[in-house]
Structure formats: C-alpha cells, structure tokens
C-alpha cells in the first residue's frame, strides 16, 4: 500500500497484535487417510524386510528438491544425500568392508 493510500484510506490500515495475527495463521494440515495407509504399509514392509536390511527412500520438499535417505538397521547408521549415486556409494562401502 502506498503512502497516498494510507493517507487517503486510513480505515484500511490497522495495527494487529501478534495474538490476532495468530488467529488468521494457517493451521497445520491434518493427516489424510492416505498418509495413515502409507504409514501402515511402510511398517509392514519394515517388518517383512527383516532387521538387517538397508532401507532406502526418497523425499521431496515443497520446492521440488529431492533428497535420498538410507538407514542401515544392522549398524544403526543413516545417510542423507542429494543424489542416488551417493546413497549407492554408501551402500557399497557397507558391503565392501
């Protein structure tokens, strides 16, 4: 809003307290039924895979950036990487030792 508009239309400008602003803030999204089904599926896969298997998954943030994650249940180590090649190298180092 320009300085002229503030002078011409003072009713449009107001000071809002933090508490008032919090009322209009976006509320966190509720988890969908699909999220719950996915969590059950992932739990079932984890149980079926066994304790010593390496688990690999991919995530994507809201900007579209992908990130690869790996978890080695036998050693308790995990790795996050920007590319799948880095995760493959991490797995190769595990099995080559």
Secondary structure, 3 states (H helix, E strand, C coil): CCHHHHHHCHHHCCCCCHHHHHHHCCCCCCCCHHHHHHHHHHHHHHHHHCCCCEEEEEEECCCCCEEEEEEECCCCEEEEECCHHHHHHHHHHHHHC
